[in-house]
Amino acid sequence: RCPFLFCAFMDLFPRLLEAAGGLFPRLKLLGFILFYLLIIIIINLLNILTAYSHPKLQLSCENIVTIKTFMPNFILFALICIVAIYSNEKYKKNEIPKKWIALSTKFETSSFNIYELNYLKSVINNLLDNGYKIIILPENTVGIWPKNKKYWTDIIIKANKKKSTILSGAYTNFDNGSLTKKYDSSIVSFGYKNHIVYFTRQPIPLAGWIPFSSHGLNAHWLSKGVGWIDHRKVEFLVCFEELLPGLISSSFLSNNPPQFIVSVVNNLGAWEIRKIKNWSVNRM
């Protein structure tokens, strides 16, 4: 029973964070507390109204269900609703900087196609010519890094001249390029800035991260997902991590939360779910 309750809590907690972010944007921990208080008050009001309206309970509850019991709960409910309306009215969405762009592609280095690669590079070249400073590519677009760096040399040189940076999902820390050893799913940057930006904290279980195994993806649980791009603080996510809003809750509840979520994915099957989760947590 204890493992079941633990799993239920771990599944419920992120959803409470999402709801708190939707109702009380930018209130952080206060919004989370207000949301819990709102749930308790609603339950109290429903209990009072149910007891008062039930014929068999009216006589036994007439000393309890009075205006003195109902009104304090109703006043608190109204005040919390006013706070929610006010915070939503004052909330201003962080607009994506004009010189940032994220590309959605079907290209993956694992199914290498030189024509698709050249087409993608031509798109990036056009973006660089148009002055874009940050270009974000999906998960595993550049494949094994820095082994595949040779395919991107011309883009790196041009991006460096334009002082532009390209971010992409990649596989790093290979043992001679072997998938039979431990490796990382990462976000790398190249062009004006060249380094590994982020190591995945929680890869998808079994399909990527295999517990107690000598192969598969590493899980960097103690790493922080916060970094800086173009002088802006961002939270990084890769693939499965988008479905775990609790993973980034600590960052957005801090005094200096990230301005944006930068996420790289190669599977759009749960796109609407991810979009809602990232929207609600980012509002906190």
Buried (B, 14 or more C-beta within 10 A) or exposed (E): EEEEEEEEEEEEEBEBBBBBBBBBBBBBEBBBEBBEEBEEBEEBBEBBEEBBEEEEBEEEBEEEBEEEBBEEBBEBBEEBEEBBEEBBEEEEEEEEBEBBBBBEEEBBBEEEEEEBBEEBBEEBBEBBEEEBBBBBBBBBBBBBBBBBBEBBEEBBEBBBEBEBBBBBBBBBBBEEEEEEEBBBBBBBBBBBBBEBBBBBBBBBEEEBBBEEEEEBBBBBEEEEBBBEBBEBBBBBBBBBBBBBBBBBBEBBBEEEBBBBBBBBBBEEEEEEEBEEBBBBBBBB
